[in-house]
Amino acid sequence: MQNNITVNNISSPIIVVMPCVLTAAGIVNTLQTQLKINGLVKVIKRLDEAYSGILKIPDVMVLLNISESTSQLAEEIKFINWCRTVQPSANIIAYTRNHKVSVLNYIAALGVKVIISQYEPTATFSDLVSKSFNSKSMLCSLIVKSILEERITTELTVCEVQVIGQLFLGHNVSQVAHNLGRDIRTVSAHKRHAMEKLGLNCEKDLHVLGCALSGK
């Protein structure tokens, strides 16, 4: 599916990764009728099909569904991390029904461009998508802000994401240091900084978040 749209005369390819056909159709309709972006809009239903498409398009904007299902959420988080390392110029808009504080905080820390609750009105969606083209900072909808209590976390570094991802798999600091080929003190520092940014106070909090993100 391809359509032409335009926002303030800025052209940008947009990929909508959405498993629900009706939701995807509503998004495309909103982009067509309320925003006027001169560029490509492509709908992809399956997340695994989005990888190759994004590699072919520089500076793409990806509107990504964030699921409540833990197994699907794990794949969506993996996709965001992949984009960050392989296609860092991609701007990701997280469109979510998942309102867990820890999940939203982690998504924010991964450096997405916008987080929008799927329960927000269409006007809010349009406004945030439009603003995202020129915004230097992360944006989020009012529902997301209220859940996070106005506390949007500082973005995790690539090293912190790597360390925290290993910890989510159940590895201890020594194992992470070995797996990543780094000094154990460096790994411990990355772990501490990541937990502080994510608002995790103890190992139990880390474990709970890891389970929520890994589908366990």
Sequence and secondary structure as in RCSB ss.txt:
>XXXX:A:sequence
MQNNITVNNISSPIIVVMPCVLTAAGIVNTLQTQLKINGLVKVIKRLDEAYSGILKIPDVMVLLNISESTSQLAE
EIKFINWCRTVQPSANIIAYTRNHKVSVLNYIAALGVKVIISQYEPTATFSDLVSKSFNSKSMLCSLIVKSILEE
RITTELTVCEVQVIGQLFLGHNVSQVAHNLGRDIRTVSAHKRHAMEKLGLNCEKDLHVLGCALSGK
>XXXX:A:secstr
 EEEEEBTTB   EEEE S HHHHHHHHHHHHHT  EEEEEEEESSGGGHHHHHHTSTT EEEEEE SSHHHHHH
HHHHHHHHHHH TT EEEEEES   HHHHHHHHHTT SEEEETTS HHHHHHHHHHHTT SS EE HHHHHHTTT
       HHHHHHHHHHHTT  HHHHHHHHT  HHHHHHHHHHHHHHHT  SHHHHHHHHHHHHT 
